[in-house]
Amino acid sequence: MNDLKTKVAYLQGLSAGLDFNADSKEGKLLKGIIEVLDEFADSVVDLEEAQEQMEDYLESIDEDLYHLEDEVYEEDGLNTCADHYLEVDCPRCGETVCFDSEILEDDDIVEVTCPNCDEVVFVNDGDHQAADEPEALVGKVNDTFGSEDEDI
């Protein structure tokens, strides 16, 4: 924003070159306007510098968080959350449906439905044949697991 400061300095020089009487009403008004513009230009420069510092700081935090996530979520190249979920392909729409493996051990009968077409893709009653037998996920995570657990 040095361009803004340059423009204000130009206006200051222009007003000085016009030989306005600084004690006249017009001279006082013009001088006051240019002083306010100068203060605005200073404030904008300060805000721009603060913004650049904030962007640098935020970028460093983002990089640190990225490295921390890699350390926390990476264990032998596999995601530990993935070991607790199973996946089945929906016979109607082909959508891959993921669900908690604890459903297999549940005493109650639980139906797993496809969130896309509401087709039943798995029932834990032992008699139901799933279109695609459940298989353990390896290194695959879906952010919608929490919302699918509510539908089960």
C-alpha positions in Angstrom: 0.0 0.0 0.0 3.0 2.3 -0.5 1.0 3.5 -3.5 -1.6 5.0 -1.1 1.1 6.8 0.9 2.6 8.1 -2.4 -0.8 9.5 -3.5 -1.3 11.3 -0.1 2.2 12.8 -0.3 1.3 14.0 -3.9 -1.8 15.7 -2.6 0.2 17.3 0.2 2.6 18.7 -2.3 -0.2 19.8 -4.6 -1.9 21.7 -1.9 1.3 23.3 -0.8 1.9 24.4 -4.5 -1.5 25.9 -4.8 -0.6 28.6 -2.2 -3.8 28.2 -0.3 -4.0 30.4 2.7 -3.8 28.0 5.6 -5.8 30.3 7.7 -8.8 30.5 5.3 -11.8 28.3 5.6 -10.9 26.4 2.4 -7.2 26.1 3.4 -8.1 24.6 6.8 -10.5 22.2 5.2 -8.0 21.0 2.6 -5.3 20.7 5.2 -7.6 18.7 7.5 -8.7 16.3 4.7 -5.1 15.6 3.7 -4.1 15.0 7.3 -7.0 12.5 7.7 -6.0 10.8 4.5 -2.4 10.5 5.7 -3.6 8.9 8.9 -5.8 6.4 7.0 -2.8 5.6 4.7 -0.7 4.9 7.8 -3.4 2.7 9.3 -3.8 0.7 6.1 0.0 0.1 5.9 0.0 -1.1 9.5 -2.9 -3.4 8.9 -1.2 -4.8 5.8 1.9 -5.6 7.7 -0.1 -7.2 10.5 -2.0 -9.3 7.9 1.3 -10.5 6.4 2.6 -11.5 9.8 -0.7 -13.3 10.6 -0.5 -15.2 7.3 3.1 -16.3 8.0 2.1 -17.4 11.5 -0.9 -19.3 10.3 1.1 -21.0 7.6 3.6 -22.2 10.2 0.9 -23.5 12.5 -0.7 -25.3 9.5 2.6 -27.0 8.6 3.2 -28.0 12.3 -0.4 -29.4 12.5 0.2 -31.4 9.3 3.4 -32.9 10.7 1.6 -33.7 14.0 -1.3 -35.4 12.2 1.2 -37.5 10.3 2.9 -38.6 13.5 -0.4 -39.3 15.4 -2.4 -41.0 12.7 0.3 -42.9 11.0 1.2 -46.3 12.4 3.1 -48.7 10.2 1.4 -47.0 7.2 -2.1 -48.2 8.3 -4.8 -46.2 10.0 -5.7 -47.8 13.3 -9.3 -46.7 13.0 -9.7 -48.7 9.8 -9.3 -52.0 11.7 -12.7 -51.5 13.4 -14.8 -51.1 10.3 -16.1 -53.4 7.6 -17.3 -52.5 4.1 -20.0 -54.0 1.9 -20.9 -52.9 -1.7 -24.6 -52.1 -2.2 -26.2 -54.5 -4.7 -28.6 -51.8 -6.0 -26.4 -48.7 -6.5 -22.9 -50.0 -6.0 -22.1 -47.6 -3.2 -19.5 -48.9 -0.7 -21.1 -49.0 2.8 -18.8 -49.0 5.8 -20.0 -50.0 9.3 -18.6 -50.9 12.7 -17.3 -54.5 13.1 -18.9 -54.7 16.5 -22.3 -55.2 14.8 -21.2 -58.8 14.0 -20.9 -59.5 17.8 -24.2 -57.8 18.7 -26.9 -60.1 20.1 -29.7 -57.9 18.6 -30.5 -58.1 14.9 -29.1 -55.0 13.2 -29.7 -54.1 9.6 -27.2 -52.0 7.7 -28.7 -49.9 5.0 -27.1 -48.1 2.1 -27.2 -44.3 2.8 -27.6 -43.7 -0.9 -30.6 -45.9 -1.8 -31.8 -47.3 1.5 -31.2 -50.9 0.4 -30.4 -53.4 3.2 -26.8 -54.4 2.5 -26.2 -56.5 5.7 -28.1 -58.1 8.5 -26.3 -59.7 11.5 -28.8 -62.5 12.0 -26.5 -65.2 10.5 -29.1 -66.1 7.8 -28.7 -63.1 5.6 -26.3 -63.3 2.7 -24.8 -59.9 1.9 -24.3 -59.1 -1.7 -20.7 -58.6 -0.9 -19.3 -60.3 2.2 -17.9 -57.8 4.7 -14.2 -57.3 4.6 -11.9 -55.4 7.0 -10.8 -52.1 5.7 -7.1 -51.7 5.5 -5.7 -48.1 5.3 -9.0 -46.6 4.3 -10.9 -44.0 6.3 -14.2 -42.3 5.5 -15.2 -39.2 7.4 -18.8 -40.1 7.4 -18.5 -43.1 9.8 -20.0 -41.2 12.7 -23.1 -40.2 10.7 -23.7 -43.7 9.4 -23.6 -45.2 12.9 -26.8 -43.3 13.6 -28.6 -44.8 10.7 -27.7 -48.4 11.6 
